[in-house]
Structure formats: C-alpha cells, structure tokens
Amino acid sequence: MAYSHLAHDVQVGTGSRITAYCGISGHCQIGDHAVISGMVGLQQFVRVGAYAFVSGHAAITQDVLPYSVAFGTACPAYLHGVNLIGLERHGVAKADLHRLRQVMQLWKDTSRTAQSVLEHLRQHWGDQPQVREIIAFAAASTRGVLR
C-alpha cells in the first residue's frame, strides 16, 4: 500500500499483505498469508512466519512465530497469542486452533527457556504439522523469537 518501503533482498510470501506506511528493512522474510499492519517497522534480518499478524505501530526486532500475533506500540513488541481470526478465515480446524493456543501459552511463559519449550513441543505435539513448523522456525532463528 501507499508509502511502504521494502528494502533490498526482502522476501514476501504468497498471499501476504503489507499495509500503509510500513518500513521493512533489508533481508527480512515474510511468510505466506502473513499480515503486516500499518506503520510497522521490521529490523534487518527479521522473519515473520506464515499466517502471522503484526499489529499496527509495532517495532519488530525479533522473529515472529508462524500463526501468532505480535503486538505492542512500545519497543520491543511482544507475542500476544494466536492469530485466531486469520486462521479461522483460512479454515483451520477448531482442534488445531486449540492446540496452537496451548503452544503459544507455553511459548509466552518466560519462566521457561526457549529450548525447554521447544523440547516440550517436540515430545508432546511433534507429530502435528503446524507445531513442527513452529519448532523449525524457532530453532532456525538467528535473532531470537518474540515471547
């Protein structure tokens, strides 16, 4: 949309939307069907996962998990939860939504390390495709993942 800037080597997935006045720095990756709301800034090398929603005015300095909502007008932004509305619009099953809510609650628990959460996810839901995608995304992060 108007007055948005995508810098060098930015990769944008299929069906993603970037609204007005966004600044996407170089080498960022935006997954399929992600939504970047107005006046969002993404720092260099940040990744936004598939089906993620980044709320308006957010300053994103770390990776945003697939299927999640990043929120916050003060830097840094934080993980708000699951992108329920977007996932429902894309026909994700209720059981999958429930599981993703549990995954996001675990991920937001900062009393646990990210590695312990990833291990828990591997053990309990590692056979679920969406959870495997979240695990792979978080494990590949070089900037850290919003919590």
Secondary structure, DSSP 4 states (H G I P E B T S, - for coil): -TT-EE-TT-EE-TT-EE-TT-EE-TT-EE-TT-EE-TT-EE-TT-EE-TT-EE-TT-EE-SBB-TTEEEE-SSSSPEEEEE-HHHHHHTT--HHHHHHHHHHHHHHH-TTS-HHHHHHHHHHHHTTSHHHHHHHHHHHT-SS-B--
